[in-house]
Amino acid sequence: MGGSVVTWHSITFPAVVIDGSMVDMTDKKIWFITGAARGMGVDIAKAALAAGHAVVATARRVDAITKALGEHDDMLAVALDITDPDSAADAVSAAVARFGRIDVLVNNAGNFYAGYFENISPEQFRAQMETNFFGPLNVTRAVLPAMREQRSGQVITVTSAAGLMGQEFCSAYAASKFALEGWMESLRYEVEPFGVATMVVEPGFFRTELLEEGSSTIWPELDVEDYAARTAQTIEAWKQMNGQQGGDPSKLADALVTLSDGSELPLRFVAGADVFPWAFAIAQRLFIDGIRRGKHEVVADTGGGDPVYETTSRAPSPDDLLHSKRVAQALARELAKIPETHRVAFELIKTEGLSMREAAAVLGTTVTAVKLRCHRAYVALRAVLTEAN
């Protein structure tokens, strides 16, 4: 097997030789997927193959890939340790040798070092960053030269709802995902001139293998008495949640392939009904607070001395006030249309800052019920913000 090209009217297209036959690759994309032996990576690989694309499926062990996905003419299974830059370079070389190009990179591989900050050892925290943050950097660094050369490509990185908001027992995991968000925000501008698009995928709770004990989920190493009771309770809650998450990973994978095949890749894909209320609350808080305060800090360099911080204020303009008042009124009208139970659940989380679990306790219902109510409230409000913006 080797790379080649098909030429038509002086335009060259990639092709490969498979079983002695030249196969035109112009109707399909070449997907390079990390973590493709388990969890979400398996579903993404299956969805890409089902859509007629070719897949370079990577994981630490090739036999685990073939066990999960079988063997396909349009699939190449490659061993890859994302924490090893040399391994990433070798995997990319194998992909280009087989298919001639890489069109879509999906940074999917990751794990979860759970625990309170003081319970997570420094070694565990660094290991979390090595896998979840530096791992995608290693693979992307290896893939980008090929994408720049072909002047096209997509870099899709799976972060998490934890990349939008932190929560207890997730300090290391959230830190790694927030880091990915910042990196991808900047990378977008850097590679856009080369025809390379980026997208961040921010899933909520999906039925993947992320909560598998000892493989994807690693419990904290350090014991701190003040956290002991909460640690035991939280670990038990995470264990019970494994396999019961509300999100269907196959539907997410299908949506991801659809977005990739579309005319323009969105910058963000907020995935899961449980994430929508949080994303909406964050956006609304930033928007309203910015208008309400109208303040910013200026740092002045005094030439060797301590920097001077000056707080300046800008009164909201009439347009700002009119816009915020109009939006607030529209939000209030839409909230009044939904059942009171949905509105109360939404307000407990959006305004009072309660967690899903705390809101469920207050309302005397289940976390799943709270998630559904919040999602319905969000759907009612989303059109208002879309129109306002």
N, C-alpha and C positions, 0 to 999 in steps of 0.2 A: 504494500500500500504506500502511496506517496502523493505529495501535493502536485498540482498541475493547474492549468488554466484553460478556459474555453474562450476563443476570440470570435467576436461577431461584429462586423462593421467597425473594426479597429478598437473595439471596447473589450477589455479582458475581464473575465469572470472566473472565480475560483472553481476548481473541480477536483475530484479525487478519483483514484483508481481503486475500485473495490471488486475483488474476485475477477480481476482482468478487464472490468468494464469501466469506462469513463462515466462518472456521475456528475451532472451539473448541480452546483450547490446554490444557484441564484434564488431558488424558491424556498430555501430554508435558512434558518439562522443556526449558528454554532453556539450552543450554550455551554458555559464552563461553570459548574456548580460545586461548591464546597460543602462538605458534610452531607454527601448524597447517599450514605449507607443507612441512614436512620432518620426518623422524625420528618420535619418539614422538607428536608432535602430530597427525600424519596418522592414525596408528592410533587415537588417542583419538577424533578426529572421526568416523572411519568407524564405530567401535564405537557411539558415541552415536547416529549416524544410523540404524544397523542396528537399534538398540533402539527406534526410533520417536520419538526426540527431535529437537528443532530445534537447529541449531548455528550460532553466530557464530564463524566461523573467521578468525583474525587472523594476520597476518605483515607484514613490511615491504612486500611487494609483492603486490597482489591477483592478478596474473597467475600468480604462483608458487603461490598457493592453488588456483586453478581448474585449474592443470596437475596438481597433486597429487591433488585431490579431485573434479574435474569440477564440474558444476553440479547443484544439487538444489533442489527447491521449498522444502525445510525448512532450507536453508543460506544464510547471508549471509556473503560474503567481504568483509572490511574491512581496510584498511591500518592497521598499528599499529607504531609504534616504542615499545617498552615503556620506553625510557630518557627519553622525552619526556612529561611529565605532560599537556600539551595534547593530544597525540596519543591518549593513553589516554582522556581525557575525551570527545574526538570519537568514538572507537570505541564507547564505552559509549552515547553519545547515539544513534548509528546503530542499535545493537542494540535499545535500548528503543523507538525509533521504529518499528522493523520488527516486533518481537515483543511489545512491551508490558511486558516484564519480563526479568530474568536470574535463573535458578534455581541454576545451577552455574557457578562460575568455576574454571577450571583454569589455574593459573600454571605453564606448562610451558616457555616459551622460556628458553633459556640457552646459554652457551658455556663453553669450557674453555681458560683460560690456563695452559698446562702449564709446568712448570719448577721448579727449586730456588729457594728464596726469594731468594737473592742474584743469581740469573740473571734474575729477573723484574723489569723496570724499575718504578719507582713509578707511571708512567703506565699500564703494563699491569695492575698490581695494582688501581689505581683503576677501570680499565675493567672488570675482572672483577666488582668490587663493584657498579658501575653497572648492569650487565646482570643478573647473577644475584641480587643483593639488592635494590637500589633499583628495578629494573624491576618485580618483583612487587609492591613497595610502591606504586608509581605506579598500577598497574592496579587493585589491590585498593582503594586510596583512591578511585578513580573509580567502582568498582562498589558499594561498601558503602552509599552513600546510597540506592540503589534497593532493595537487600536490606532495609535497615532500614525503609524505607517499606512494603514488602510484608510485613515481619515474618517473613521466611523466606529461606532460601538456603544454599548450601554454598560454602565457600572451600577448594579443594583445591590444595595447593602441592607440586610435584615438587621434592624436594631431591635426596638421593643417599645411598648408603652412606657417601660422604665427609662427610655431615653427622653421621654417627655416630662415625667414626674417621678420623683423619688418616693420611696415608701420604706417602712421599717423592715428590717431583715434583708434588705436588698442593697446595702450601701456599696459594696464592691461591684455588684452586677450593674446597678444604675450608673455608677461612675464610668464603667466601661462603655455603656450604651450612650451616655451623654457625650463621651469623647468621640464616639463614632459619628454622632449627629453633627458635632462641630467640624470634624474633618470632612464629612461629606458636603456640608454647606460650602466650605472653602474650595473643595475639589471641583465642584460644579463649575465655578468661574475659570478655574485653571485649565480644564480640559475641553470646555465648550468650543474654543476656537478650532479644535482639531476634529470637530464633528462627533465628539463623544458626549453622550447624555448621562445623567445620573438620576437615581431615584432611591429614596430611603423608604423602607417598608417598616411600619410601626405596628406590629401585631399585639393584640391583647392576649387573653388566655385561649390557646388552641390545644387540641388533643394531640400534642406532639410528645416526644420522649424527653423533653427538657427536665421534667421532674423525676426522671428515673434515678433512683438513689444509687450513688457510687459510680455512676457513669457520667450523666449530664449534670446531676445535682451533687454537690459536695458540701457536707455540713461543716460548721466551724470547728476549728481545732482547739481553741482556747476556752477555758471555763472561767467565767466571772460571776460570782454569786448573785450580784444584783440583777443579772440578766437570766439567771437559771430558769426561773418559772416561766417567763415569757418565751425563752428559747424552746423549752420542752413543748409548750402549747403550740407555738408556731410551727415547729417541725411536724407535729402530729397533724396540724391543719393542712400543711403542704402535702403530706403523704396521702391524706384522704382526698385531696383535690386531683391527684395524678390520675389521668384517664377520664376525669369527669368534667374537664374544661368544656365551655360552651362552644368554642369555635371549631369548625370543620376544616382541617388543614388542606383537604383536597379542593375545597371551594376557594380558599385563599390562593392556592397554586394556580388554579384555572384563571382566576382574576389577574394574577401576576403576568401570566403568559398573554392574556388579552391586552393588558396595558402595554406590554413590551411590543406587541404586534401592531399597536395603534400608531397613529400618525405622529404623536408627540408624547414623550414620556413625562408624566407628572413628576414634580420634585418630591412629593410625598405621597405615600399610600397608607392612610390610617386604616388599619384592618381590624375589624371586630366590633360588635355592638357595645362591648364593655369599655372600649377606648373612647368612643365618640363623646360621652358626657365630659370626660376629663379633658380632651382636646378642646372642646367647646368652652369649658370653664376657663382654661388657661388663656385662650384667645380673647375671651370676653374680659377677663380680669386685666390683661395687658392693655386692651383697647380703652376700657373705661378708666382705669387708674391713670393711664397716660394723659387723658383729657382732664381728669379731675385735678391732677397735681400740676401738670404743665411745667415741670421743673427738670433741670439737669445740672450736672456738676462739670465744672471746667477745671482742668489741672494746668497750672501755669508753671513753666520752668523758670526759676529765678536765677539760674546761672551758678549752680554749685551749692546753694542752700537747700533747705527743705522745700518740697513743692507746696504751692499754695492752692488750697481747695476753695473755690468760690461757688456758692450756690446761687444760680440765677433763676428767675421765675418768668414764665410767659403766661399771661392770662389767656384762657381759652378764647378763641375768636368766636364771633356770633355764629359762623358756620359750624364750628366744632360743637357749640352748645346745642344748636338746632339739630345737628346730626345725632348727637348723643341722646337728646330728649326724644327725637323721633324714633330712634332705635329702641330706647327703653320702653316707650309707649307700645311699640309694635310687639316687643317681647312680652310685655304684660298681657296684651290682648291674646297672643297665641297661648301663653301659659293658662289663661282663663278658660281656654277651650278644651283642655285635656283633663282627664279625671283627677280629682284632688289627690288621690293616692300617688299618682305619677308625679304631680307637681311637688308634693311634699318630699318625696324621695330625691327628686332632682335638686330641690333647694337645700336639703340637708348636706348634700355633697358639694354642690356648686358654691353655696354661700357660707355654710357653717364649716366646711372643710372636713367633714367626717369621711372615714373610709367606708367602703362598701359594707364591710362587716359591722362597723359601728352603726351605720344607718339601718341595717337589717335588724340589729338588736333594738334600736329605738322604735322601729315600726312593727316589731314582733313578727317578722317574716324572714324569708331566706335571702341569701346573697343573690341567688339567681333571679328572684323576683325583683329585687332592687335594681339589678342590671337591666332587666327588661323594661322596667318603668322609666329608668333614666334614658334608655335608648329611645323610647317612644316620645319622651319629652324633647329629646335632642332632634328627632326627625321633625317635630312640630316647629322647632325654632330655627332649624338650619336654613330654611327658605328666607327667613327674615334677614339673617346676616348676609346671605348671598345677595339679596336685593339691595341691602344697605351699602354693601361694598361695591 
